[in-house]
Amino acid sequence: MKNNVKIARIKVSMKQDELAKVTGVTRQTIGLIEKGDYNPSLNLCIALAKALDKTLDELFWEVE
């Protein structure tokens, strides 16, 4: 799964630890999501989308 979490986070001038606090995960988890090394749960995807004011489609997409 590919994502635009890092780009969206930078556009709103938010640090990884700030996004982590808002979504209830660790900064390390945010880093892994941004690198594509961790597939977040649906609940976490929704929390990230809300925190970054994006839709799920804008943040995540599947690569075949």
N, C-alpha and C positions, 0 to 999 in steps of 0.2 A: 504494500500500500504506500502510495506517495502522499506527501502533504505539503501545505504551504504555511505551517504553523510558525516557523521562524520568520518568514517574510511578513506575515500578518502581525506578529509580535513586534518586530522592529518598526513597522509603519506606525504603530500606536505608541512608540517610545517606551516599551515595557521590557524590563529585564526578566531573565528566566526565573529568578527567585520570586519576583512579584507575581508572575503568571502562576507559578507553582502554589503560592500562598492562596491566591484567588480560587484555584481549582482543587485545592486540597491534596496535592501530591508534592513530591520532593523536586528540587531543582534538577537533580540527576535524571529523574523521569522525564522532565520537559526536554532536557538535552538529548536523551535517547529517542524520544518521539521525533524531535526535529531532524535527527540523523537518519530516521527510518529504521532504527534498531529495536523499536518497541511498538507493538500494536496496542493502542489504548482501548479500553472498554467503550461501549456505546455511551455510557453515562459520562465518562471522561471526555469523549469527543464532543458531546453536547455542552459540557462545562467549558471546554476550550472555545467552542464556537461562540457561546454567550459572552465569555470574557473578552474575546477579540472582536465582537460585533460582526461576525461572519456567519454564513450558512455552512452546514456540513459539506455541501457540494463545493463550496469555495475553499475549504480547508483540506478535504480528503478525497482521494479517488483511487480506484483499483487499477493496477497495471497487470496486464496479462503476459 
